[in-house]
Amino acid sequence: MSGVTLRNVTKTFGAVKVIKGVDIEIGEGEFCVFVGPSGCGKSTLLRMIAGLEETTGGDIEIGGRRVNDLDPKDRGAAMVFQTYALYPHMDVARNMGFGLRMNGWPKDEVDRRVQEAARILQLEPYLDRKPKALSGGQRQRVAIGRAIVRDPEVFLFDEPLSNLDAELRVATRLEIAKLHGTLGNSTMVYVTHDQVEAMTLADKIVVLRDGRVEQVGPPMELYRNPANLFVAGFIGSPKMNFVELSSGAMPDGTPVAQTGTARTLGFRADALRRSADGPLAGTVSVVEQLGDAVFAHFRTPWGQELVARFDPGTEIRAGEELRFDIAGPRHLFDADGQAMDAALRPAA
Amino acid sequence: MADATMGRTARAPARREAMVSPRARRTITSVVLAVLCAVWVYPIVWMISASFKTNNEIFGDTGLIPDAPTVENYARAWSEANIGRYFFNTMFVTVGSVVVTVIATALMGYVLGRRRFPGRGLLMGLMVFTLFIPQGYTIIPVFELLTTAGLGQSLWGLMLATCGHSVVIFTLLFAGYFAQMPKELEEASRMDGVGPVKTFWYVMLPLSKPIVVTVVVLQTLQAWNDFLLPLVITLANPDLRTLSVGVYSFRGEHFIDWGGMNAASAITIIPIVILFLFLQRYFIDGLAGAVKG
């Protein structure tokens, strides 16, 4: 297995620059997730690694080899597509072995590899079925099997769970996580717009926005210490609460201690504690009962919607007036939206 | 609540009483369609019937069932009128033109449907423009071309010329079908290390089966029934005649052999009917798919 390195990689479509100088180092055996909103360039970046899109500038290396000018087949990468891209007229076994057969591999070896992949993915009973006779999850497993038989240096996943329903998505997500271990910790690059997928699967998350890397790091590092407002808002569910500060005070004039020159105060839903004399007041607008937590969305006196997390079973009603203390970690951002410091504990 | 319900009922428009029950409507539709079908089929039935009658009986107004059925017309058509030879010629021209047309139009359609290249729009525009040129205007230039290539007096030349009739339509059919296929199929094949020719042959062409069948059926009909082109090309060489031209030869200067002509016509349509019976499902799927695409 090999790592992947991107150095000042750029991509333009006509006059539009979609990737604006990206540097990423993905270690051998690492599970790296590219995450970002639609149109941020994450799929384009993955396709550039695969060789399906030409690289306008910079270098892409796989296993220490510069692969910019190599055909997709020579890069040592295999890709799993969002739409599965299975050949509808071939059965599962032929789908998985098609590439090897076309490249002149001996039939015995092709069969052995297909059987091995089918065993890993529990597809043995379905080898003679056509894709239309399979469920969405099984089709996605066949697509993964097609990648496995090639024994690639790097696996590339392009939003592989997007076409699955919610239940199957969770199950397949777990299978992909297990697969990463089963395949000897192979290097995997995974694209998604779903931050929950990113948090649960990744060793390393790359947050992208508008063709640029916003932050790279392990999931909890990004969660605890977001580098800027965008990452802070993107990672974590529900989204982080942001309050604009003016001279160290909230919009209603309530002072907030130790904020310095910060322009934005950020805190997550679980950082709020109900407190009769807390500085943050609000009227509950919606209550979401999730079973293991209760989320109360409340409207502040200056008309902003924020959210607080409560323990399961907490009785809260819409219309109730509440006051909160910011008891958990606080995040401060300057006028440019950049984090001013690591998460700050509240003043005692 | 009751008032509200009554109010709604009162405002609802009165239902029109059906003039005819659904069952009666179906019966009437079936009868009308059966009559139309009979009108449509009658000439073929008459032709089959006449092929089993003598020339005298054909004009004796004896109805559709022959008084004394005879296969003499078939024997005469097959041997004396050389229909056996014409049958082979037609088969050669048809099979050859179908093979060439399917391969050529599928390849052209694949490129036009899947690749973006400069002048693509202009090329397609020119192709569509040729549809408006009547066949009669192009026969002499086509004949000249074949003569220049040394194929003016051969079945190969006739076969190649026959390929040209519907190339544009078939190419556009393939282009439309290929254009709607997801690009991930080709990309997956590329990632698998499969080249563009093998991708076309093993992935794209098998997936376009409905269009392949449509083209096979339409080109077979076209080649099998073509009259004007084979008439011109085989004028100087009767041995190269196809069935449609051969059937015409039953018309002499002073006498028309109606029995032989009908027997020859019956022989002519048999392969077409068999082909359609086998492929009609795919054929209809292909046309429906092309329209939907």
Interface residues (C-beta under 8 A of the other chain):
Chain A: A50 L52 D71 P72 K73 D74 A77 A78 M79 F81 Q82 T83 A85 L86 Y87 P88 H89 F98 G99 M102 N103 R146 R150
Chain B: P182 E184 L185 E187 A188 S189 R190 M191 D192 G193 V194 K198 Y202 V203 P206 L207
